[in-house]
């Protein structure tokens, strides 16, 4: 189910809504998850610090193990704004 979030009422027949394609992130939705090139998809790195070997969260992917999408392309529907204007009337069908 898609939720429509009204961001701003510009006039009686014009509103700005959250982009349904990217869910308001402004980032092109990623349908194929690419492993992080730094940690190899593990989300952690093994570092040697003063003879100790602690596991540290990968700073590039913030520990997710997935290549960050913000370094890719903006959403093609909203151009990276995360919102879209709608003009005219609309009927919500539940």
C-alpha positions in Angstrom: 0.0 0.0 0.0 1.3 3.4 -0.9 0.9 6.3 1.5 0.6 9.8 0.2 2.1 12.4 2.5 1.1 16.0 1.8 4.1 18.3 2.5 2.5 21.7 1.7 -0.8 23.1 0.5 0.2 25.7 -2.1 -3.3 26.6 -3.2 -6.8 24.9 -3.1 -6.0 22.7 -6.1 -2.2 22.4 -5.8 -0.2 20.5 -3.2 3.3 19.2 -2.8 3.5 15.6 -1.8 6.3 13.2 -0.8 7.7 11.4 -3.9 6.2 7.9 -3.9 9.0 6.6 -6.1 11.9 7.2 -3.7 9.7 7.6 -0.5 11.0 11.1 0.0 14.7 10.3 0.1 15.6 11.9 -3.2 17.8 8.9 -4.0 17.2 6.5 -6.9 15.7 3.3 -5.4 18.2 0.5 -5.4 16.7 -2.8 -6.4 20.0 -4.6 -6.5 22.1 -4.4 -3.4 25.8 -4.0 -4.2 28.3 -5.1 -1.6 30.4 -2.4 0.0 33.8 -2.1 -1.9 35.7 -1.3 1.3 34.6 -4.1 3.6 33.5 -6.6 1.0 29.9 -6.7 2.3 30.8 -7.7 5.8 30.1 -4.3 7.4 33.1 -4.5 9.7 36.9 -4.1 9.3 39.6 -5.9 11.2 42.2 -3.3 12.3 45.5 -3.7 14.1 45.9 -1.1 16.8 48.8 -1.4 19.2 49.0 -5.2 18.7 45.2 -5.6 19.2 42.8 -6.7 16.5 39.4 -5.1 17.1 36.5 -5.3 14.7 35.4 -1.8 13.7 32.2 -0.8 11.8 33.0 0.2 8.2 32.8 4.0 7.9 32.1 3.9 4.2 28.8 1.9 4.4 28.1 2.7 8.1 28.2 -1.0 9.0 25.5 -2.1 6.6 27.8 -4.0 4.2 25.9 -2.4 1.2 27.4 0.3 -1.1 25.8 3.6 -0.1 23.2 4.7 -2.6 23.6 8.4 -1.9 26.8 8.2 -3.9 24.9 7.2 -6.9 22.1 9.0 -8.8 19.2 11.1 -7.7 15.6 9.8 -8.0 14.5 10.1 -11.7 10.9 11.0 -10.7 11.6 14.0 -8.4 15.1 14.9 -9.5 16.5 14.4 -6.0 14.0 16.8 -4.3 12.1 14.1 -2.5 8.8 15.9 -3.3 6.6 16.3 -6.3 3.9 19.0 -7.0 0.4 17.8 -7.9 -2.0 20.2 -9.7 -5.7 19.5 -10.1 -8.1 17.3 -8.2 -7.4 13.8 -7.1 -9.6 11.1 -5.6 -8.2 8.8 -3.0 -9.5 5.3 -3.5 -9.2 3.0 -0.5 
